[in-house]
């Protein structure tokens, strides 16, 4: 039994992990919330502000030996893309790219912001191993497919209760999902923000598992995004 546990600990230190059911998660709120949007900006193409946009992914551990692994916070601050504003919400669209190399795993500040499911700091070698496994050919296959792309198919709703039907391309596979978000802003910028649960299997990915499922990455992830578009 001791040998099995020791092996499990060693493998966990070299692998991605994933936790009990995800809890609702939110980024730290800005000092001053963005004002409610009253109307769309003039029709045209606008570029995403990568310096102020962000994607966060919360990944949770599972399985009988889950206590040997960690939950992870994965952050990208290199979101690029464009928004095509039309005469209405339904006439608008957007396209987003997220380079996989931009993902940062388990920043101390990000873990603290994520709450009690993400206690303590993770050793650098464990973070590097998690990131390496995540980008490997058996997971996201970053060498062959270096970015995630998201394209809107339809947009609907009001500014505070919008919904987007999306095509997501990841690791050479395409999936169609729906995502809720809100739209805020003023004369200077738009901010699209939202939080949602997304299953890896819905993207055609297989959650990581080892020791015959004794230690797993939970299928459900929590996504949080804030996309800023200067006007």
N, C-alpha and C positions, 0 to 999 in steps of 0.2 A: 504493500500500500504506500509506504514512504517513497519508494522508487517511482511509482506512478504519479504521485503528487509532485515530486521533484521534476519529473519530465514535463508535467503540465506547466509548472511555473516557468521552466526554461523556454518552452514553446511560446507561452504567452508573451514573454519578453521580446520575442522575435516576430510577433504577429499582430495584426489588427484585432481589436476586441470590439465588442459592441455592447443593456441594463434592464431592469424591470420595466414595465410599461413606460413609454416616454411621458414626462410631465409637460404641460404647456410651458413654452420657453419664449422669452422675449429679450431682445437686446436692451441694453441700458437706454432709457429714454433720453432724448436730447434735452438740453437745459430749457430750451423754449420750443414747444411742439410746433410743427409746421402748420401754417394756417390752412383752414379748410378751403378747398378749391371751389371757385364760383363758376368758372367756365374754362373750356379748353383754350390753349394758346392758338395763335394763327396756324392754319394748316401748313404742313411742311415737314422736312426731315430734321431731326434733332439727334445729337450724339450723347451717349451716356457718359457721365463724369466718373471715370474709374477711380479717381482719388477720393471720392466721397461715397462710393457705392460699396456694398458688401453682401456676401453670401455666407451664412453660417449653417453648418450641418451638425446635428447632434446624433451620435451613434452610440447604441447601448449594448451592453453585454447580456448574455442569456445562457441557459443551460445549468445543469447541476453543479458545475465548477465555476459558475459566473463570478464568485467572489475572488477568484484567482486572477481575473482580468480587470480591465478598466473601461469606463465609459469615455468617449472621446468627443472633443469639440474641434471641428475642422472648419477653417476660415479661408475665404478668398477675398482679397481686396484688389483684384485685377479684372473685374467684370467690365467687359466692353460691349458695344453694340449700338443700335440706333432705334429710334422711335419715329414712326410715320404718323403724324397727327392729321386726322381727316376732319370732316365737317361735324362728326359726331363720334361717340365712343365706338359704336359698331363699325364705323368707317376707318378706324385707326388700327395700327398694328405695331409690332415691335419684334426685334431679333436680338438675342443676347449670346455672347460667347464667354465661356469661363475656361481659361487655360489650366490644365490639371497641375502643371508645375507651380502654379500660384498658391496651391493649397498649403496652409500651415496647420500643423497638428498640435493641439494641446498647449497653446499659449497660456501662461499662468493667468493673465488678466481675463482671457476668454473663459477659462475654467471657473474662475471666481464669479464671473457674471452669469454663468449658466446655472449656478445654484448648488444645492446640497447633493445632487446626484453626481457631482464632479469634484470630489474633495481632493485637496492637496495638489502638488505639482508632480509631473511625470518626469522621470529621468530622461536625459537627452538621448541616450542610446535606445530607450524604449520608444520614444517619439519618432526617431529616425527609422526604426524597424517597422513601426505602424505605417508610416508614410510610404516606405519602400514596398511593403506588402500591398497597400491600397493601390499604388500605381502599377503594380506588376501585371504581367500578361494574363494571369488568371482572374484578375479583378477588373480594373478600369483600362488596362492595356494602353497606358499613356504613350508608349513608344510608337504604336501604330495609329492611335487616335488621341492626339494631344490636347483636345479640348472638348468640352461639353457645349452643345448648342441648343438654344431654346428659341422656338419661333411660335408666335401667336397664330392661331387659326381663326378664332372669333373672340371678340370682347363684348361684354354686356354688363348692364347694371348702372347704378349711380356711382358718383365719385367715392362715397364712403362704403359701398358694398359691391365692388366690381368682381367679375369672374372672367377668367381667361381660359379658353381651351388651347392647349399647347402641344406642340410636337417637340419632344426632347430626344436628342441624339447623344448617346453615350456608349463608348466601347463598341462602336460599329452597329449599334442597334437603335431603332427608333421606337418610341412609345408615345401614346397620346394620353394626357391627363388634364384635369381641370384644377385651377389654382385660384383661391380667393385673394384679393388684395384691396387696398385702399389707395386713393390718389389725393395727395395734398400738394399745396404749393402757392406761389404768388407770381408776381410779374417776372421774377428772376429765375425760378427753378420749379420743376415738378419732382415729387418724391413718391414713388410707388413702393409700398411696403406691405409685407404679409408674412404669415406663419402658417405652416401646414404640416401634416404627417404624410410621408411618402414611403411606400414600401420598395425595397430594392428589387423584389421580384416583379413589380409593376414596370420596372425599367429593363427587365430582361437580365438582371444580375442575380447571382447566387450568393446569398449571405455566407460569410466565412464560417467554417465549422471545423473542429478537430476533436480527436479522441472520441470518435463515433458520436459526436453531438454533445459530449459532456461540457464543452466550452464552445459557445457560438456567438456570432454577431446577430443581434435581433434584426428581423426583417424590416420592422418599422423604424424609420428615421424621422427626426424633426428638422424641418427646414425653416430658416428665418432669413428674409432678404430685405434690403433697402436699396432701391435703385434711384439715383439722382440724375435728373436731366436738366442741364442749364438751358435757359431760354434766351 
